[in-house]
Amino acid sequence: MRFSPDLRRHAAAALLGGFVLLRSLPAASVDAGEIPALRSLVEKQLQAFRADDAAGAYGLASPSIREMFPTADIFIDMVRRGYPPVYRPRSFTFGEASDGGTGPELSVRIDDADGIGWTAVYSFERQPDGSWAISGCRLLKAPDQFV
């Protein structure tokens, strides 16, 4: 599926706007008892990406992410193009959970298809029913991969 330059610019602007929006939300903390639920969300989404289950992966995203990417196909295409290590990890391990200022964050060490290490920092947003949804992901090359 090919997207027009206008749609790509709109998606990039929405992402930037989403990061600004996330930084303006009130802080939420996470206790150690909620970490398994956060890990489960990430693991389910990574499994959905691996299975090309766009609807399953999209369903774990927060409403703010779904506003930026109005369909599951647009969402998974953005991940495929912009986050290939997340889309097709060779392996992953969970790192530390922390308070990101606007909600919990969870670090995930990912080895991509070529064995290159990355750190994905997932952010989460509490939903009205008390559950969590994935509200973002920052992808950074792991420090040991710098030359």
C-alpha positions as a Markdown table, in Angstrom:
| # | Residue | x | y | z |
|---|---|---|---|---|
| 1 | Met | 0.0 | 0.0 | 0.0 |
| 2 | Arg | 1.4 | 3.4 | -1.0 |
| 3 | Phe | 0.6 | 6.6 | 0.8 |
| 4 | Ser | 0.6 | 10.0 | -0.7 |
| 5 | Pro | 3.2 | 12.6 | 0.4 |
| 6 | Asp | 0.3 | 14.6 | 2.0 |
| 7 | Leu | -0.8 | 11.6 | 4.1 |
| 8 | Arg | 2.8 | 11.0 | 5.2 |
| 9 | Arg | 3.2 | 14.6 | 6.2 |
| 10 | His | -0.1 | 14.5 | 8.0 |
| 11 | Ala | 1.0 | 11.3 | 9.9 |
| 12 | Ala | 4.3 | 12.9 | 10.8 |
| 13 | Ala | 2.6 | 16.1 | 12.1 |
| 14 | Ala | 0.1 | 13.9 | 14.0 |
| 15 | Leu | 3.0 | 12.0 | 15.7 |
| 16 | Leu | 4.7 | 15.2 | 16.6 |
| 17 | Gly | 1.4 | 16.6 | 17.9 |
| 18 | Gly | 0.9 | 13.5 | 19.8 |
| 19 | Phe | 4.2 | 13.8 | 21.6 |
| 20 | Val | 3.3 | 17.4 | 22.6 |
| 21 | Leu | -0.1 | 16.2 | 23.7 |
| 22 | Leu | 1.4 | 13.4 | 25.8 |
| 23 | Arg | 3.8 | 15.8 | 27.5 |
| 24 | Ser | 0.8 | 18.0 | 28.5 |
| 25 | Leu | -1.2 | 15.3 | 30.2 |
| 26 | Pro | -1.1 | 14.9 | 34.0 |
| 27 | Ala | 1.4 | 12.5 | 35.4 |
| 28 | Ala | 0.3 | 9.0 | 36.4 |
| 29 | Ser | 2.4 | 6.6 | 38.4 |
| 30 | Val | 2.6 | 2.9 | 38.2 |
| 31 | Asp | 3.1 | 0.5 | 41.1 |
| 32 | Ala | 5.1 | -2.7 | 40.8 |
| 33 | Gly | 1.9 | -4.8 | 40.8 |
| 34 | Glu | 0.9 | -3.2 | 37.4 |
| 35 | Ile | 4.2 | -4.0 | 35.6 |
| 36 | Pro | 3.0 | -7.5 | 34.5 |
| 37 | Ala | 0.0 | -5.9 | 32.8 |
| 38 | Leu | 2.3 | -3.5 | 31.0 |
| 39 | Arg | 4.6 | -6.3 | 29.9 |
| 40 | Ser | 1.7 | -8.3 | 28.7 |
| 41 | Leu | 0.4 | -5.4 | 26.5 |
| 42 | Val | 3.8 | -5.1 | 24.8 |
| 43 | Glu | 4.2 | -8.8 | 24.4 |
| 44 | Lys | 0.7 | -9.1 | 22.8 |
| 45 | Gln | 1.4 | -6.2 | 20.5 |
| 46 | Leu | 4.8 | -7.7 | 19.4 |
| 47 | Gln | 3.1 | -11.0 | 18.8 |
| 48 | Ala | 0.4 | -9.3 | 16.7 |
| 49 | Phe | 3.1 | -7.5 | 14.6 |
| 50 | Arg | 4.9 | -10.8 | 14.1 |
| 51 | Ala | 1.6 | -12.4 | 12.9 |
| 52 | Asp | 0.7 | -9.4 | 10.7 |
| 53 | Asp | -2.4 | -9.0 | 12.9 |
| 54 | Ala | -3.1 | -5.3 | 12.3 |
| 55 | Ala | -6.4 | -5.3 | 14.1 |
| 56 | Gly | -4.9 | -7.0 | 17.2 |
| 57 | Ala | -1.9 | -4.7 | 17.4 |
| 58 | Tyr | -4.1 | -1.6 | 16.8 |
| 59 | Gly | -6.5 | -2.7 | 19.5 |
| 60 | Leu | -3.8 | -2.4 | 22.1 |
| 61 | Ala | -3.0 | 1.2 | 21.2 |
| 62 | Ser | -4.5 | 4.1 | 23.1 |
| 63 | Pro | -7.3 | 6.2 | 21.7 |
| 64 | Ser | -4.8 | 9.1 | 21.1 |
| 65 | Ile | -2.7 | 6.8 | 18.9 |
| 66 | Arg | -5.9 | 5.6 | 17.1 |
| 67 | Glu | -6.8 | 9.2 | 16.4 |
| 68 | Met | -3.5 | 9.8 | 14.7 |
| 69 | Phe | -3.8 | 6.6 | 12.7 |
| 70 | Pro | -7.5 | 6.1 | 11.9 |
| 71 | Thr | -7.3 | 2.5 | 10.6 |
| 72 | Ala | -5.4 | -0.6 | 11.6 |
| 73 | Asp | -3.8 | -0.8 | 8.2 |
| 74 | Ile | -2.4 | 2.8 | 8.4 |
| 75 | Phe | -1.1 | 2.0 | 11.9 |
| 76 | Ile | 0.6 | -1.2 | 11.0 |
| 77 | Asp | 2.1 | 0.4 | 7.9 |
| 78 | Met | 3.6 | 3.2 | 10.0 |
| 79 | Val | 5.1 | 0.6 | 12.4 |
| 80 | Arg | 6.4 | -1.5 | 9.5 |
| 81 | Arg | 8.1 | 1.5 | 7.9 |
| 82 | Gly | 9.2 | 3.5 | 11.0 |
| 83 | Tyr | 9.8 | 0.8 | 13.6 |
| 84 | Pro | 11.2 | -2.3 | 11.8 |
| 85 | Pro | 12.9 | -3.7 | 14.9 |
| 86 | Val | 9.5 | -3.6 | 16.8 |
| 87 | Tyr | 7.7 | -4.9 | 13.8 |
| 88 | Arg | 10.0 | -7.9 | 13.3 |
| 89 | Pro | 12.1 | -8.5 | 16.4 |
| 90 | Arg | 14.5 | -11.4 | 16.5 |
| 91 | Ser | 14.2 | -11.4 | 20.3 |
| 92 | Phe | 13.3 | -9.1 | 23.1 |
| 93 | Thr | 13.7 | -8.8 | 26.9 |
| 94 | Phe | 12.0 | -6.5 | 29.3 |
| 95 | Gly | 14.0 | -3.9 | 31.2 |
| 96 | Glu | 13.0 | -1.4 | 33.8 |
| 97 | Ala | 9.7 | 0.3 | 34.3 |
| 98 | Ser | 9.7 | 3.9 | 35.4 |
| 99 | Asp | 7.4 | 7.0 | 35.8 |
| 100 | Gly | 7.7 | 8.8 | 32.5 |
| 101 | Gly | 6.1 | 12.0 | 33.8 |
| 102 | Thr | 2.8 | 11.5 | 32.0 |
| 103 | Gly | 2.5 | 7.8 | 32.9 |
| 104 | Pro | 4.5 | 4.7 | 33.1 |
| 105 | Glu | 7.3 | 3.8 | 30.7 |
| 106 | Leu | 8.7 | 0.3 | 30.1 |
| 107 | Ser | 12.1 | -0.3 | 28.4 |
| 108 | Val | 12.4 | -3.3 | 26.1 |
| 109 | Arg | 15.7 | -4.5 | 24.7 |
| 110 | Ile | 15.0 | -5.6 | 21.1 |
| 111 | Asp | 17.4 | -7.4 | 18.8 |
| 112 | Asp | 16.3 | -6.8 | 15.2 |
| 113 | Ala | 16.3 | -9.3 | 12.4 |
| 114 | Asp | 20.0 | -8.6 | 11.8 |
| 115 | Gly | 20.9 | -9.0 | 15.5 |
| 116 | Ile | 21.4 | -5.2 | 16.0 |
| 117 | Gly | 20.3 | -4.1 | 19.5 |
| 118 | Trp | 17.7 | -1.5 | 20.2 |
| 119 | Thr | 15.9 | -0.1 | 23.2 |
| 120 | Ala | 12.2 | 0.5 | 22.8 |
| 121 | Val | 10.7 | 2.7 | 25.5 |
| 122 | Tyr | 7.0 | 2.2 | 25.6 |
| 123 | Ser | 4.6 | 4.7 | 27.2 |
| 124 | Phe | 1.2 | 3.8 | 28.5 |
| 125 | Glu | -2.0 | 5.7 | 29.1 |
| 126 | Arg | -4.6 | 4.6 | 31.8 |
| 127 | Gln | -8.1 | 4.1 | 30.3 |
| 128 | Pro | -11.4 | 5.0 | 31.9 |
| 129 | Asp | -11.9 | 1.4 | 32.9 |
| 130 | Gly | -8.6 | 1.4 | 34.8 |
| 131 | Ser | -6.7 | -0.7 | 32.2 |
| 132 | Trp | -3.6 | 0.4 | 30.3 |
| 133 | Ala | -3.1 | 1.0 | 26.6 |
| 134 | Ile | 0.1 | 1.7 | 24.7 |
| 135 | Ser | 0.4 | 5.4 | 24.0 |
| 136 | Gly | 3.8 | 5.6 | 22.3 |
| 137 | Cys | 7.1 | 4.0 | 21.6 |
| 138 | Arg | 10.5 | 5.7 | 21.3 |
| 139 | Leu | 13.1 | 3.5 | 19.5 |
| 140 | Leu | 16.8 | 4.1 | 20.3 |
| 141 | Lys | 19.8 | 2.2 | 19.0 |
| 142 | Ala | 21.3 | 0.3 | 22.0 |
| 143 | Pro | 24.4 | 2.0 | 23.4 |
| 144 | Asp | 26.6 | -1.0 | 22.7 |
| 145 | Gln | 25.7 | -0.7 | 19.0 |
| 146 | Phe | 27.3 | 2.7 | 18.5 |
| 147 | Val | 30.6 | 2.7 | 16.6 |
